[in-house]
Amino acid sequence: MSHMRANKSIVILNVIILVFLASFIFLAGYSRPPVGDDVLSQFKDQINFYLDNVESTCGPQCSSIIDAIIIAKDNYILWGGRLLGFFLLPFRSLVGDVFIAFFTSIIYLAIILLSCYIVRKSWIEVFSHPLDYVLLFIVTFYLNIGVGYLLMWTMVSIYSLTVLLILIYGIIQDKFYNTNEKRTHVVILYNLLGFLAGITQEIYVGLICVFLLVIFIIKKEKRSQLFRYNIGFVFGTLICFFSPGNFNRSMQSHEIALTLSYLQRLKSNIYIHISNLAGVKLICALIILIVFAILMYEFFKYKRLGIKKKLYVWLGILVFSIFVWAAVAIPQNYSMFFFVVFSWILIMQLFVDNCENYSLLSFKKSGIVSICILIGLTIFNAGWLTSNLKTRFAWNQLIDDAVVNHQEMVEVPKFEKGYSNRFNMFNYNNKSEEFLNDYYLKYYKIRVVPKNHPQSVK
């Protein structure tokens, strides 16, 4: 009876935490109206605005799956190989902002949970230690300086979804190696998943391919399995990496990052990677000191460092990614989500491997601390989130009324700004000049002019 009561408590606590975190991300994502690429990507000829041909129009708005396929094809030929992301970008026009915010929250939360699964090795362990994923959420959301961009559907489709697929792909492959999976239909389905993961983001999947190549060279006995499980992923990566659009994009005049020397890009790259590990330099330094202290304690107590070979592999991938990014371009904050997530998986794994029977707290205490953290999240974020949601609802109402009344222009309230540079994407919604582009007029069906102050929202 006590065991059943304990299982029921675990289920209830985790449901409460997961619903809260999903709702938090959903509201944060929905509270900002689409802007920039999120708007432009809804039109069939939007690719012209990324090219030097600035005289072009955006064309009609996406209205079907066929239109989305055509947009993905045009982007592949003219801009880049991220076929899956380009296909999903115009789905805002098909499913609406509410569903987009919902998908964003599900993808974000799934990345958090899968990261903890990699460390804990079972879902029972993950949900028995809810504080693990609550803290990982705090790190990736509250301390990640690029999180504001990661709430944009554009970045979710191209970056967050790539991280999610790579995590799923890696977890399944690890199980396949252990069981030597040979069933034809299972292997085919897995390679289909690998193909989808491969056509997402060039650098991410390129890094994984290099990792697979190293294993293929070193592990002769694993070569047949590697080939059987990864042919789809490699094929997708080749399609992504060698798309005509990648070469065409490099010839555009505004891609100035490619004109910098490799050392200049590497210097900026190192800084961006480190700053994205934790959005606050002091916290970043504190975390490094804590990890170093744990390792030193392990060394002096046992005269050894309990670091498994797999951790060296992960660390090698992360370090190698810095040099690869520098060879391609200077990455932005939002493109470093892969590095942030895998860095924290590495740090969590260090704790688990080096602390016997590692657990931050018992389940009961872990639950209490988790609930306290959620209460803290509510207190510290209720102000700006409520303000932005009121502003968003005011936008919706004013725009809808103006369209019904056949107005040519509508003034909307500005969003609260200055509360956090992590969410500076809201500042784009406050720039009247941003909305002068014709694709905003076609998307909102009226000229939108952010003019008033947030305090005017009732």
N, C-alpha and C positions, 0 to 999 in steps of 0.2 A: 504493500500500500504506500509506504513512504517513497519507494522507488518511482511509482506512478505519479505521486504528487510532485516529486522532484522533476520528472520529465515534463509534466504539465507546466511547472514554473519556468523551465527553460524555454518552452514553446511560447508562452505568454510574453515573457520578457523580450525575447528576440523579435516577436511580431511587433511589439510596441516600439522597439528601437528602430527596426527596419522601416516601419510605416512613417515614423518621425523623420528619419533621414531622407527617405524618398520624397516626402512631402516638402521638406526643406529645399531640396534641390529643384523640385518641380516649381515651387513658388518663386524661387530666385531666378529660374530660367524664364518663366512665363512673365515675370514682372517687367521685363525689358522687351519692348516691341522690336520686331526685326529691323535691322539696319545694315548698311554696307553690303557685304557679300550675301547675307541672308536674304536680302531683297533682290539683288541683281541676279542671283542664281535661279530665280523663279521664271526667267524668261528664256525663250528658245535661242535667241541670238546674243545672249549675255557674254559669250566668249569674246566678242568684238571689243568689249570695254577693257579687257585685259591686254589686248594687243595694241600695237602702235596705231592701228586704224581707229582713231578716236571719233571719226565722223559718223560711225555706224549707229544704228538704233538697236534697241534691245529686243525688238520683235515681239510676238504674242506671248502671253503668259502660259506656262505649262498647265495642261488640262487633262492629261492622261498618262498612263504608263508608257505608251508609245512615245509621247513627247519627252519623257524622262530618258528613255533609251537614246533618242536622237541627240539630246543635250549631252549625254555621257559620251556618245560617239564623237561629236564635234570637239568636246574638251580633250578627248584622247588624241585626236589628230593634231589639234592646234595648241594645247596647253600642258598636258601631262598625262601620266599613265594611271592615275587614281580612279579607275573605272567605277568601283563600287561606291566610293564617296560621291563622284560626279553624278551617278545615277540616283542617289538618295537626296542630293541637295534640293531639287525642286519639289520634293514631297510635301513641303510646307503648303504649297498651293493645293495639294490633293487632300491632305488630312487636317490642316488647320493648326493654329498655334498651340491649342490645348494638347493635342496628341503629340506634337513635336516636343513640348516640355515634358510630357509623360515619358516618351522614349528616351529623352536626355537623362532623366532621373534614373530610369531602369538601367541604362548602360553604365552610368557613373557608379551606381550601387553595386552592379554586378562585378565591375573591376575591383572594387574594394573587397568584396567577399571572396572572389577567386584568388586575389593576392594573399589573403589570410589562409585560404585552402592550400596553396602551395607550401606555406610554412607549416601548417598544422597537419596536413596529409589526410584529413578526414573532416566531413561536415559536422560530425558529432563534436569533434574537438573545436571546430570554429565556433559553433553556437554555444559551446560550454565556456567559451572565453569571449563574451561579447565586447569586453573592453578593448580587445585587440583591434577589431574592425572599427570601433568608435574612435579610437585614437588615430588609426590610419585615415579615417575620414577627416578628422581635424587637421591632420598634416596635409593631405592632398587638397583639401578645400580651403581651410582657413589660413594656411601658411604658404600655399602655392601662389606665387605672384601672377601666374597666367590663368588662374581659375575663371576670371571674368570672361575671357575669350572662350574657355572650354564650355561655357553655357550657350554659346552660339551654335546653331545647328550645323553651320559650315564646318566648324572645328570638331564637333561631335562626329560628323559623318566621315571626316578625313583622318582625324587623330585618335579620338577616344575609341571609336569603333575598331580601329586597327589594333590598339592595345588590347581590347576585349577579345578579339579573334585570335590574337597571338597567344594570350593566356589560355584560352580554351584549347587551342591547337596543341600547345605544349603539354598541358595536363593530360589530354587524351593520349598523346604520343608516348608519354612516360608510362602510362598504363599498358599500351600496346607492346612496348619493349619488354615489360615484365611478364606479359602473357603470351608474347610471340603471336599476336593476332594474325590469322591467315585467311579468315572467311572473306571471300571475294566481295560480296555486297557491302560488308562493313569497311573494307579497305577502300572501295570505290567511293563510298559516302565520305570517308575521312579525307580522301584526296580532293573531293569536291569542296569540303571545308577549307582545305589547304589552298586550293585555287582562289577561293573568295578572299582568304587572308592575304594571298600574294598580290592581288590587284588593289591594294588599299593605299599604302604610302611607301614610296621608293626606299627611303633610308631605313625605316624600321625593318621592312622585310629583307632588305639587302643585308643588314646586320645579321639577321637570323640565318640567311643563306650562307654567309661566311662562317658562322658558327657550325652549321651543318657540314660544310666542306671540311672544316678542321677535324670534326669527328669522323667523317668519311675517310680521311687520310690516316688518322691515328688508329681507329678501331676497325681493323680489317674484318673481324668476325661479325661486325654489325652492318657491313655494307649492303647486304641483301635486304635487310630490314629498312635501312635508311632509304634505299631506292624505292622500295615498295610503299613506304609511308609518305614520302616527301616529293614524289614526282609531280603531284598536283600543285604543291606549294611552289616548287622551283619553276614550273611552267608559268604560273600566275605571276611570279616575281619577274621573270624575263619579259613577259608581256607588259608589265607595269614599268620596268626600268628602261626598256628600249622603245617606248612609245614615240611616235613622231613628234608629239606635243612637247616632250622634254627637250628635244633639240630646237624646236621652234621657239620655245619660251626663253632659252638661253640667248637667243638673238634679239630679244626685245630690248629697247633702249633703257627701260626703267628697271631692269634687273641688274642694278649697279653692284650688288654684292659680289658678282662673279668677276668684276674688274679689280677687286682687291687681291693683294698677294695672299698666299696660303698662310704665312705667319701672321698677317693681320687678322685674317679670319679665325685662325686658331686661338689667338689671344682673346678675341671677343667671345669665341665659342666656350673657352674654359670658364670665363666669368659667368656667362649665361647659364651654363650647366650647374655650376656651384650655387649660384643665386636661386636657381629653381629647386635645388634640393630642399631648401627651406626658405620661405620668402623673407625671413628676417635674419640678417647676418649674425646677430648675437645668438639666436636659437640654433642656427647652423653650427656655429662654433661649439655651443654647449652640447649638441648631439654628438659631434665628433669626439669631444672630451669624454663623454659617457661611454661611448663604444670603446675608446682607447683604454679607459679605466677597467672595463670588463675584461678586455683581452689581457691586460697586464695582471689583473687579479688571477685569471686563469693560468697565466704563465708562471707566476711566482708560487701559486698553490700547488700546481701539478707539474711544473717544469715543462709545460707544453702549451701549444695553442690548439684548442679543439675546433679547428676550422676544416670543414669537409671540402673535398675536392670540388664539389658542385659550386660552392661559394666562390672559389677561385675562378671558375668558369664565368659565373655571373659578373664578378668584378671585372674580369677581362672584357666581357661584352660591353659593360658600361664605359670603361675607359676607352676602349676602341671606338665607341660611338662618337666620342668627342672629336677624334681625329678624322673620322669619316664625314661628320657634319661639316667640319672646316674645309674639307676638300670640295664640298658641294656649294655651300652658302653659309651665311650667318643665320643661325636659327632664331626664331622668335620664341617668346615665353610659352605660347600655346603649343608649340611643336615639341616641347620638352617633356610632355606628360609621360611618355615612355620611360625617360630617364628618372623622373621623380618616382613613379610607381615601382620600378625595378630596384632603385636605390633603397627604398623603404622595405621592400621584400628582403633585400640583402641584410639590412640592419635588424629586422625582426628575426631573420634566420640566425644571425649571430647570437641574439639573446637565447633563442630556443636551444641551439647547439652547445652553448657554453654555460648555461645555467641548468643544473640538474633538476628534473621535474619542473621545468620553467612554467610559471604561471604568475602573472602580476598579482592576482588576488584570488581568493576562493570565489566560487560562482556567486554566492550571496553578496559578498563585498564588491565583486566586479559589477554586479547588477546595480548596486547602490551608487557606485562611482559613475557608472554609465548614465544612469538617470540624472545624476547631478550635473554631468557634462551637458546633457540635453537641455536641462533647465537653464544652464549658463548660456548655451547657444541661443536659446529663445530670448533671454534677457538682453544679450549683447547685440542681437541682430533684429529684434522685433521693430525697432524704430525705423531704420532705413528700409527694411523689407515692406513694412506697412505703408510707408510713404510712397514707395515705388509702385506698389500694387494699386493704391488709390490713384496715382498718376496714370498708370496703365489703363485702369477702368475708365478714367476721365477721357483719355485718348480714344478709346473704343467708342464711347458714347458720342463724343463731339464729332468724330469722323463719320460715324453712321448717320447722325442727324444731318450733317452738312451734305453728305452724298444724297440723302433722300430729298433734301431741299434744293438740290442742283446748284449748290454754291461752287464757286471756282477756287476758293481758298478757305482754310479753317485754321484758326490759331489754337494751339494746344499748350498745356502747361509743361514747363521744363521739369526734368527729374532732379531730385536732390543730388548734389555732387559734393565731392571733397571728403566724403566719409571714409573712403578707402581707395587707394590706387589699384587695388586688386580688381575692382569693378569699374575701372575707368571707361569701359565700353559704354556705360550709360551717358558719358559726356558726348558721345557721338549723337545721341538722341536729342541733345540740347543745342546742336549746331544748326542754325537755320540754313546756312549755306550747303550743308550736307543734303538737304531735302530739295535742292534746286535741280538735281539730276532727274531726267525724264522718267527713269525707271521707278522712282518713288511715286511720281504722279500716276503712272500706270498701275502700280501695285495698290496704292491706297485709294485710287480713283478720284483723287482730289489733291490740290496742293497743300501740303501740311507745313505749318510754320510754328515751330516751338518758340514761344515768346514770353509767356507769363512765368511767374516764380512758382516753385513747388508749394509754397504756403497758400496759393490760391485754390489748391485742390481741396474740396470739401468732402 
